[in-house]
Amino acid sequence: MAGYYEIRHTVGFEETNLVGNVYYVNYLRWQGRCREMFLKEKAPEVLVELQQDLKLFTLKVECEFFAEITAFDELSVRMRLEELTQTQIQFSFDYVKIDEDGLEHLVARGRQRIACMRGPNTDTVPARVPATLRTALVPFSERPEVLAGKAL
């Protein structure tokens, strides 16, 4: 186990700006895509709950850039659990460019904090992180102490 959940992505022309580097909003899109694929692959029961009354609200998103990437670069987006509370989850994301020779270069780092809510759209209330999601997140924790004690 690598300690992170990973999606691979090849950058396309549509993700670049006029000067040829990746437009910044795409990093945030890739965070969302990574989170979605994690749910699909590791916690599909949560997808059923999302069709009922569970809502995952994004509270905060950030990204810090270290190097540029361009069209056809191979990218690994690696998600880790950074913090888990009764009702919220914080993920960290590493954006790693993978060269043809297999060398890896960290090009950006991001974070995302989400809150679990339940109820109709007009009257949502905070809710516990579903047990199935907590279980799925265990192997992807940055720090084992995140999962210790009351957090579980």
Phi and psi in degrees as GROMACS dihedral restraints (atoms count N, CA, C in turn):
[ dihedral_restraints ]
;  ai    aj    ak    al  type     phi  dphi    fc
    3     4     5     6     1   -80.9    20    10
    4     5     6     7     1   -15.9    20    10
    6     7     8     9     1    86.2    20    10
    7     8     9    10     1     2.8    20    10
    9    10    11    12     1  -145.5    20    10
   10    11    12    13     1   156.8    20    10
   12    13    14    15     1   -96.2    20    10
   13    14    15    16     1   136.8    20    10
   15    16    17    18     1  -129.2    20    10
   16    17    18    19     1   138.3    20    10
   18    19    20    21     1  -119.7    20    10
   19    20    21    22     1   148.6    20    10
   21    22    23    24     1  -105.9    20    10
   22    23    24    25     1   147.1    20    10
   24    25    26    27     1  -148.3    20    10
   25    26    27    28     1   136.9    20    10
   27    28    29    30     1  -101.9    20    10
   28    29    30    31     1   122.1    20    10
   30    31    32    33     1   -66.1    20    10
   31    32    33    34     1   134.6    20    10
   33    34    35    36     1  -105.7    20    10
   34    35    36    37     1   163.9    20    10
   36    37    38    39     1   -57.1    20    10
   37    38    39    40     1   -36.9    20    10
   39    40    41    42     1   -65.4    20    10
   40    41    42    43     1   -13.1    20    10
   42    43    44    45     1   -96.5    20    10
   43    44    45    46     1     4.1    20    10
   45    46    47    48     1  -107.3    20    10
   46    47    48    49     1   163.4    20    10
   48    49    50    51     1  -101.2    20    10
   49    50    51    52     1  -169.9    20    10
   51    52    53    54     1   -62.3    20    10
   52    53    54    55     1   -28.7    20    10
   54    55    56    57     1   -89.9    20    10
   55    56    57    58     1    -2.5    20    10
   57    58    59    60     1    99.0    20    10
   58    59    60    61     1    -4.0    20    10
   60    61    62    63     1   -97.1    20    10
   61    62    63    64     1   166.5    20    10
   63    64    65    66     1   -66.7    20    10
   64    65    66    67     1   130.5    20    10
   66    67    68    69     1   -69.2    20    10
   67    68    69    70     1   135.0    20    10
   69    70    71    72     1   -56.6    20    10
   70    71    72    73     1   -33.2    20    10
   72    73    74    75     1   -64.5    20    10
   73    74    75    76     1   -21.7    20    10
   75    76    77    78     1   -66.4    20    10
   76    77    78    79     1   -30.8    20    10
   78    79    80    81     1   -61.0    20    10
   79    80    81    82     1   -39.0    20    10
   81    82    83    84     1   -70.5    20    10
   82    83    84    85     1   -38.1    20    10
   84    85    86    87     1   -60.6    20    10
   85    86    87    88     1   -41.4    20    10
   87    88    89    90     1   -67.6    20    10
   88    89    90    91     1   -32.5    20    10
   90    91    92    93     1   -60.3    20    10
   91    92    93    94     1   -47.3    20    10
   93    94    95    96     1   -62.0    20    10
   94    95    96    97     1   -41.9    20    10
   96    97    98    99     1   -63.6    20    10
   97    98    99   100     1   -42.1    20    10
   99   100   101   102     1   -62.4    20    10
  100   101   102   103     1   -44.9    20    10
  102   103   104   105     1   -61.8    20    10
  103   104   105   106     1   -43.7    20    10
  105   106   107   108     1   -62.5    20    10
  106   107   108   109     1   -45.1    20    10
  108   109   110   111     1   -67.8    20    10
  109   110   111   112     1   -33.2    20    10
  111   112   113   114     1   -60.0    20    10
  112   113   114   115     1   -47.7    20    10
  114   115   116   117     1   -60.9    20    10
  115   116   117   118     1   -43.9    20    10
  117   118   119   120     1   -61.9    20    10
  118   119   120   121     1   -44.4    20    10
  120   121   122   123     1   -86.4    20    10
  121   122   123   124     1   -36.5    20    10
  123   124   125   126     1  -109.1    20    10
  124   125   126   127     1   -20.8    20    10
  126   127   128   129     1  -144.0    20    10
  127   128   129   130     1    57.2    20    10
  129   130   131   132     1   -62.3    20    10
  130   131   132   133     1   -22.2    20    10
  132   133   134   135     1   -62.9    20    10
  133   134   135   136     1   -30.2    20    10
  135   136   137   138     1   -67.6    20    10
  136   137   138   139     1   -32.7    20    10
  138   139   140   141     1   -61.8    20    10
  139   140   141   142     1   -36.7    20    10
  141   142   143   144     1   -64.3    20    10
  142   143   144   145     1   -44.1    20    10
  144   145   146   147     1   -63.7    20    10
  145   146   147   148     1   -34.0    20    10
  147   148   149   150     1   -66.2    20    10
  148   149   150   151     1   -27.5    20    10
  150   151   152   153     1   -78.4    20    10
  151   152   153   154     1   -14.0    20    10
  153   154   155   156     1   -97.0    20    10
  154   155   156   157     1  -104.6    20    10
  156   157   158   159     1  -121.8    20    10
  157   158   159   160     1     0.5    20    10
  159   160   161   162     1   -75.2    20    10
  160   161   162   163     1   139.6    20    10
  162   163   164   165     1  -132.4    20    10
  163   164   165   166     1   139.1    20    10
  165   166   167   168     1  -112.1    20    10
  166   167   168   169     1   104.0    20    10
  168   169   170   171     1   -92.8    20    10
  169   170   171   172     1   128.3    20    10
  171   172   173   174     1   -80.6    20    10
  172   173   174   175     1   120.2    20    10
  174   175   176   177     1   -93.8    20    10
  175   176   177   178     1   -34.1    20    10
  177   178   179   180     1  -154.1    20    10
  178   179   180   181     1   140.4    20    10
  180   181   182   183     1  -137.6    20    10
  181   182   183   184     1   138.5    20    10
  183   184   185   186     1  -147.5    20    10
  184   185   186   187     1   158.7    20    10
  186   187   188   189     1  -154.3    20    10
  187   188   189   190     1   133.1    20    10
  189   190   191   192     1  -115.1    20    10
  190   191   192   193     1   132.1    20    10
  192   193   194   195     1  -104.8    20    10
  193   194   195   196     1   136.2    20    10
  195   196   197   198     1  -114.5    20    10
  196   197   198   199     1   -30.2    20    10
  198   199   200   201     1  -153.1    20    10
  199   200   201   202     1   156.6    20    10
  201   202   203   204     1   -84.2    20    10
  202   203   204   205     1   151.5    20    10
  204   205   206   207     1  -129.2    20    10
  205   206   207   208     1   156.7    20    10
  207   208   209   210     1  -133.1    20    10
  208   209   210   211     1   178.8    20    10
  210   211   212   213     1   -54.4    20    10
  211   212   213   214     1   138.7    20    10
  213   214   215   216     1    74.3    20    10
  214   215   216   217     1     4.7    20    10
  216   217   218   219     1   -68.5    20    10
  217   218   219   220     1   143.6    20    10
  219   220   221   222     1   -91.6    20    10
  220   221   222   223     1   129.6    20    10
  222   223   224   225     1  -127.1    20    10
  223   224   225   226     1   138.8    20    10
  225   226   227   228     1  -111.0    20    10
  226   227   228   229     1   124.3    20    10
  228   229   230   231     1  -104.8    20    10
  229   230   231   232     1   117.4    20    10
  231   232   233   234     1  -115.8    20    10
  232   233   234   235     1   119.4    20    10
  234   235   236   237     1  -106.4    20    10
  235   236   237   238     1   135.4    20    10
  237   238   239   240     1  -129.7    20    10
  238   239   240   241     1   151.5    20    10
  240   241   242   243     1   -78.0    20    10
  241   242   243   244     1   124.4    20    10
  243   244   245   246     1  -102.5    20    10
  244   245   246   247     1   -38.3    20    10
  246   247   248   249     1  -151.5    20    10
  247   248   249   250     1   142.9    20    10
  249   250   251   252     1  -136.9    20    10
  250   251   252   253     1   120.0    20    10
  252   253   254   255     1  -113.6    20    10
  253   254   255   256     1  -171.8    20    10
  255   256   257   258     1   -61.5    20    10
  256   257   258   259     1   -37.3    20    10
  258   259   260   261     1  -124.1    20    10
  259   260   261   262     1    -4.5    20    10
  261   262   263   264     1  -132.8    20    10
  262   263   264   265     1   156.6    20    10
  264   265   266   267     1  -132.7    20    10
  265   266   267   268     1   137.4    20    10
  267   268   269   270     1  -121.6    20    10
  268   269   270   271     1   128.2    20    10
  270   271   272   273     1  -108.3    20    10
  271   272   273   274     1   151.7    20    10
  273   274   275   276     1  -113.9    20    10
  274   275   276   277     1   151.9    20    10
  276   277   278   279     1  -130.9    20    10
  277   278   279   280     1   130.6    20    10
  279   280   281   282     1  -108.1    20    10
  280   281   282   283     1   131.7    20    10
  282   283   284   285     1  -105.5    20    10
  283   284   285   286     1   112.9    20    10
  285   286   287   288     1  -118.3    20    10
  286   287   288   289     1   120.6    20    10
  288   289   290   291     1   -81.8    20    10
  289   290   291   292     1   132.7    20    10
  291   292   293   294     1  -111.8    20    10
  292   293   294   295     1   114.8    20    10
  294   295   296   297     1   -72.6    20    10
  295   296   297   298     1   166.0    20    10
  297   298   299   300     1   -57.6    20    10
  298   299   300   301     1   -30.5    20    10
  300   301   302   303     1   -87.3    20    10
  301   302   303   304     1     5.7    20    10
  303   304   305   306     1    88.8    20    10
  304   305   306   307     1    -2.6    20    10
  306   307   308   309     1   -68.7    20    10
  307   308   309   310     1   143.7    20    10
  309   310   311   312     1  -110.9    20    10
  310   311   312   313     1   139.6    20    10
  312   313   314   315     1  -133.7    20    10
  313   314   315   316     1   120.8    20    10
  315   316   317   318     1   -70.7    20    10
  316   317   318   319     1   118.9    20    10
  318   319   320   321     1  -108.2    20    10
  319   320   321   322     1   -19.2    20    10
  321   322   323   324     1  -163.5    20    10
  322   323   324   325     1   161.4    20    10
  324   325   326   327     1  -141.0    20    10
  325   326   327   328     1   137.6    20    10
  327   328   329   330     1  -137.2    20    10
  328   329   330   331     1   173.9    20    10
  330   331   332   333     1  -142.6    20    10
  331   332   333   334     1   156.3    20    10
  333   334   335   336     1  -150.0    20    10
  334   335   336   337     1   131.2    20    10
  336   337   338   339     1  -116.6    20    10
  337   338   339   340     1   130.4    20    10
  339   340   341   342     1  -126.3    20    10
  340   341   342   343     1   153.3    20    10
  342   343   344   345     1  -119.2    20    10
  343   344   345   346     1   141.2    20    10
  345   346   347   348     1   -91.5    20    10
  346   347   348   349     1   133.0    20    10
  348   349   350   351     1  -135.4    20    10
  349   350   351   352     1   156.9    20    10
  351   352   353   354     1  -136.7    20    10
  352   353   354   355     1   155.9    20    10
  354   355   356   357     1   115.1    20    10
  355   356   357   358     1   174.6    20    10
  357   358   359   360     1   -67.4    20    10
  358   359   360   361     1   158.7    20    10
  360   361   362   363     1   -55.2    20    10
  361   362   363   364     1   -29.7    20    10
  363   364   365   366     1   -86.2    20    10
  364   365   366   367     1    -9.9    20    10
  366   367   368   369     1  -148.7    20    10
  367   368   369   370     1    58.6    20    10
  369   370   371   372     1   -84.0    20    10
  370   371   372   373     1   150.3    20    10
  372   373   374   375     1  -132.9    20    10
  373   374   375   376     1   151.8    20    10
  375   376   377   378     1   -57.1    20    10
  376   377   378   379     1   145.6    20    10
  378   379   380   381     1  -137.3    20    10
  379   380   381   382     1   155.4    20    10
  381   382   383   384     1   -65.0    20    10
  382   383   384   385     1   147.0    20    10
  384   385   386   387     1   -62.7    20    10
  385   386   387   388     1   126.6    20    10
  387   388   389   390     1   -55.5    20    10
  388   389   390   391     1   142.3    20    10
  390   391   392   393     1   -58.0    20    10
  391   392   393   394     1   -37.9    20    10
  393   394   395   396     1   -65.5    20    10
  394   395   396   397     1   -34.6    20    10
  396   397   398   399     1   -71.7    20    10
  397   398   399   400     1   -42.4    20    10
  399   400   401   402     1   -55.8    20    10
  400   401   402   403     1   -46.3    20    10
  402   403   404   405     1   -62.9    20    10
  403   404   405   406     1   -42.2    20    10
  405   406   407   408     1   -66.0    20    10
  406   407   408   409     1   -29.1    20    10
  408   409   410   411     1   -79.1    20    10
  409   410   411   412     1   -22.4    20    10
  411   412   413   414     1   -48.4    20    10
  412   413   414   415     1   -49.6    20    10
  414   415   416   417     1   -68.5    20    10
  415   416   417   418     1    -8.8    20    10
  417   418   419   420     1  -111.6    20    10
  418   419   420   421     1    18.5    20    10
  420   421   422   423     1   -77.8    20    10
  421   422   423   424     1   136.1    20    10
  423   424   425   426     1   -68.3    20    10
  424   425   426   427     1   -37.3    20    10
  426   427   428   429     1  -134.0    20    10
  427   428   429   430     1   121.8    20    10
  429   430   431   432     1   -56.1    20    10
  430   431   432   433     1   -29.6    20    10
  432   433   434   435     1   -66.7    20    10
  433   434   435   436     1   -17.2    20    10
  435   436   437   438     1   -59.7    20    10
  436   437   438   439     1   -34.3    20    10
  438   439   440   441     1   -93.5    20    10
  439   440   441   442     1     0.6    20    10
  441   442   443   444     1   -86.3    20    10
  442   443   444   445     1   158.7    20    10
  444   445   446   447     1    66.4    20    10
  445   446   447   448     1  -137.5    20    10
  447   448   449   450     1   -66.8    20    10
  448   449   450   451     1   -21.7    20    10
  450   451   452   453     1   -59.2    20    10
  451   452   453   454     1   -29.6    20    10
